[in-house]
């Protein structure tokens, strides 16, 4: 069991010095679960993943990132970690947002493959396994929700579809589903991308894929099925407006050249150029 506070040094990108840089030997897979007030749903999700994590990858670690929860999420995660050495718990506070929690987990991960998914169990071990398998052929693999198999209220599904279309248009992204909560990366791609992301909130996915597109990283889309869970933290009207605001911030920053590949190359000290050591954009809001 490992408990860690998300200190600023966790958010300093650990850049490889070249595309072929060696990295310290670590787990084959790091699975990241960003959490905000997930005390009730987290035990079931952890039990499912710990029982059915992808095979053939060697050691696997599960990172639970508690983003300033006000319930018993941290205590619940620690209790599981006390029984299973594969689980690591990272605590930060106050709540900053899903983008912050995912970035904290990615930059603390030790795995050769890094995957994040929702702590409510919307995506199961089988979906994670398909994402991991796709990383054999591409440095980035993202879930693409099958509309024909989608569950949950119709208005929520239509809103999600509309927002995806808006993001695609504003950022000129070719991906079918930018907001799926299941994405995976080879280690180098994870460090390269998350070393430059700035958004703390829900729109971090859009910024992440915008960066991948700018850096010409191959992104493989994998069909997955999302199961609607009770207790969603998303408030459609409020969070949609926040996400739109953040996407427009990315668009404006891109117009200034902030996301140009030359600007994204590591500096002489190995740290990303143009990147502050602490995320600077995006209002923290619930996961």
C-alpha positions in Angstrom: 0.0 0.0 0.0 1.2 3.5 -0.8 -0.4 6.8 0.2 0.8 9.9 -1.4 -0.1 13.6 -1.4 -0.3 15.2 -4.8 2.5 17.7 -4.3 3.6 20.0 -7.1 6.5 17.9 -8.1 4.1 15.2 -9.2 2.9 17.6 -11.9 6.3 18.4 -13.3 6.5 16.4 -16.5 9.1 13.7 -16.6 10.3 14.0 -20.2 12.2 11.3 -22.0 15.3 12.8 -23.6 14.6 11.1 -27.0 12.0 8.9 -28.6 14.1 5.9 -27.8 14.9 6.9 -24.2 15.0 4.1 -21.7 12.6 4.3 -18.7 13.0 2.7 -15.3 11.7 -0.9 -15.2 8.2 -0.8 -13.8 4.7 -2.4 -14.1 3.4 -3.4 -17.4 0.2 -1.4 -16.8 -0.9 1.5 -14.6 -4.7 1.9 -14.3 -5.8 5.3 -13.0 -9.1 5.9 -11.3 -9.8 9.6 -10.7 -12.2 10.1 -7.8 -14.4 12.7 -6.3 -16.8 11.5 -3.6 -16.9 7.9 -4.8 -16.9 6.1 -1.5 -20.0 4.1 -2.4 -19.1 3.1 -5.9 -15.3 2.8 -5.6 -15.2 -0.6 -3.8 -17.2 -2.4 -6.5 -15.1 -0.8 -9.3 -11.9 -1.8 -7.6 -13.1 -5.3 -6.9 -14.0 -5.8 -10.6 -10.7 -4.5 -11.9 -8.5 -6.3 -9.4 -10.2 -9.6 -10.2 -10.0 -9.2 -14.0 -7.1 -7.0 -15.0 -5.6 -7.7 -18.4 -3.2 -10.7 -18.4 0.2 -11.0 -19.9 1.5 -7.6 -18.9 3.5 -8.6 -15.9 3.0 -6.4 -12.8 0.0 -4.2 -12.7 -0.7 -1.1 -10.5 -4.0 0.6 -9.8 -3.7 4.3 -8.8 -6.7 5.8 -7.0 -6.4 9.6 -7.2 -8.7 11.2 -4.6 -9.3 14.8 -5.8 -10.4 16.5 -2.6 -13.3 14.3 -1.7 -15.5 15.3 1.2 -16.9 11.8 1.8 -15.0 8.6 2.8 -13.4 8.0 -0.6 -9.8 8.3 0.8 -10.5 6.0 3.7 -12.2 3.4 1.4 -9.3 3.5 -1.0 -6.8 3.1 1.8 -8.7 0.1 3.2 -8.5 -1.7 -0.2 -4.8 -0.8 -0.6 -4.1 -2.3 2.8 -5.3 -5.6 1.5 -3.9 -5.5 -2.0 -0.4 -4.3 -2.8 -1.3 -3.5 -6.4 -3.3 -0.4 -5.2 -1.7 3.0 -4.7 -3.6 5.9 -3.3 -2.8 9.6 -4.1 -4.7 12.3 -2.2 -5.0 15.9 -3.2 -7.1 18.8 -2.0 -9.1 20.8 -2.5 -11.0 19.5 -5.4 -9.5 20.7 -8.7 -11.3 18.7 -11.4 -11.1 15.5 -13.4 -8.3 16.8 -15.6 -6.2 17.6 -12.6 -6.8 14.2 -11.1 -6.0 12.3 -14.2 -2.8 14.3 -14.9 -1.7 13.7 -11.3 -2.2 10.0 -11.7 -0.5 9.8 -15.1 2.6 11.7 -14.0 2.9 9.5 -10.9 2.4 6.2 -12.9 5.2 3.7 -13.4 3.7 1.5 -16.0 4.7 1.0 -19.6 1.0 1.3 -20.5 -1.1 4.0 -18.8 -4.9 3.8 -18.9 -7.4 6.0 -17.1 -11.1 5.2 -16.6 -14.1 6.3 -14.5 -14.2 5.2 -10.9 -18.0 4.6 -11.1 -17.4 1.5 -13.2 -19.0 2.8 -16.4 -16.3 0.9 -18.4 -15.5 -2.7 -17.4 -12.3 -4.7 -17.4 -13.1 -6.0 -20.9 -13.1 -2.5 -22.3 -9.8 -1.7 -20.6 -8.3 -4.9 -22.1 -9.3 -3.8 -25.6 -7.7 -0.4 -25.0 -4.5 -2.0 -23.8 -4.5 -4.4 -26.8 -4.8 -1.4 -29.2 -1.7 0.1 -27.7 0.3 -2.6 -29.4 -0.4 -0.8 -32.7 -0.7 2.8 -31.7 0.8 5.1 -29.0 -2.7 6.4 -28.0 -6.0 4.4 -27.8 -9.3 6.0 -26.9 -12.7 4.5 -26.3 -15.5 5.3 -28.7 -18.9 4.8 -27.3 -21.3 2.8 -29.4 -24.5 4.8 -29.6 -26.6 1.8 -30.4 -25.6 0.2 -27.1 -25.7 3.3 -25.0 -27.7 3.4 -21.8 -29.0 6.3 -19.7 -31.4 9.2 -20.2 -31.9 10.2 -23.8 -31.3 13.9 -23.1 -27.9 13.1 -21.6 -26.9 10.9 -24.6 -28.1 13.6 -27.1 -26.2 16.3 -25.2 -23.0 14.2 -25.2 -23.4 13.6 -28.9 -23.9 17.3 -29.6 -21.0 18.4 -27.5 -18.7 15.9 -29.3 -19.8 17.5 -32.6 -19.1 21.0 -31.3 -15.6 20.0 -30.1 -14.8 18.3 -33.4 -15.8 21.5 -35.2 -14.1 24.0 -32.9 -10.8 22.1 -32.7 -10.9 20.4 -36.1 -10.5 17.0 -34.5 -11.2 13.8 -36.6 -12.1 11.6 -33.6 -15.6 10.3 -33.3 -15.8 10.5 -29.5 -13.6 12.9 -27.7 -15.2 12.7 -24.3 -15.2 9.0 -23.6 -13.9 8.4 -20.1 -11.6 5.5 -21.1 -8.2 6.3 -22.8 -4.8 4.7 -22.9 -1.3 5.6 -23.7 2.2 4.1 -24.2 4.4 5.6 -21.5 6.3 8.0 -23.7 3.1 9.4 -25.2 1.5 9.8 -21.8 4.4 11.8 -20.5 4.6 13.9 -23.6 0.9 14.8 -23.7 0.2 15.2 -20.0 3.4 17.3 -19.6 1.6 20.0 -21.6 -2.1 19.7 -20.7 -3.4 22.7 -18.8 -7.1 22.2 -18.3 -8.3 20.9 -14.9 -11.9 20.3 -15.8 -14.0 18.0 -18.0 -12.7 19.5 -21.3 -9.2 18.1 -20.6 -10.0 15.2 -23.0 -10.4 17.7 -25.9 -7.1 19.4 -25.1 -5.4 16.0 -24.8 -6.6 14.9 -28.2 -5.9 18.3 -29.8 -2.3 17.9 -28.6 -2.0 14.4 -29.9 -3.3 15.6 -33.3 -0.8 18.5 -33.3 2.0 16.2 -32.5 0.9 13.7 -35.2 0.6 10.8 -32.8 -1.4 7.9 -34.1 -4.7 7.6 -32.2 -6.7 4.4 -32.4 -10.4 4.5 -31.6 -11.8 1.4 -29.9 -15.5 0.7 -29.7 -16.6 0.4 -26.1 -19.9 0.2 -24.2 -20.6 2.7 -21.4 -23.0 1.7 -18.7 -24.9 4.6 -17.2 -24.4 4.7 -13.4 -26.5 6.5 -10.8 -25.0 9.5 -9.0 -23.4 11.2 -12.0 -21.4 14.3 -11.0 -22.0 16.0 -14.3 -24.5 18.9 -14.3 -25.5 19.1 -18.0 -26.2 22.8 -18.4 -23.5 24.2 -16.1 -20.7 21.8 -17.0 -21.5 22.0 -20.7 -21.0 25.8 -20.6 -17.7 25.3 -18.6 -16.5 22.8 -21.1 -17.3 25.0 -24.0 -15.5 27.9 -22.4 -12.4 25.7 -21.9 -12.5 24.5 -25.5 -12.6 28.1 -26.7 -9.5 28.8 -24.4 -7.7 25.9 -26.2 -8.7 27.3 -29.6 -7.5 30.8 -28.7 -4.2 29.4 -27.2 -3.7 27.4 -30.4 -4.1 30.6 -32.5 -1.1 32.1 -30.6 1.1 29.1 -31.4 1.1 27.6 -27.9 0.3 24.1 -29.2 2.6 24.2 -32.2 5.0 21.2 -32.2 8.1 23.3 -32.0 6.8 25.0 -28.9 6.0 21.6 -27.4 9.5 20.2 -27.6 11.4 19.8 -24.3 13.7 22.6 -23.2 17.4 22.2 -22.4 16.6 21.1 -18.9 14.2 18.4 -20.1 11.0 20.2 -19.1 8.3 21.2 -21.5 8.6 24.7 -23.0 5.8 27.1 -22.3 4.5 24.9 -19.5 4.1 26.2 -15.9 4.8 23.7 -13.2 1.2 24.0 -12.1 -1.9 23.8 -14.3 -3.1 27.3 -15.1 -6.4 27.0 -17.0 -9.8 25.5 -16.2 -11.9 26.0 -13.2 -11.8 23.0 -10.9 -15.2 21.3 -10.7 -16.5 17.9 -9.7 -15.6 14.8 -11.6 
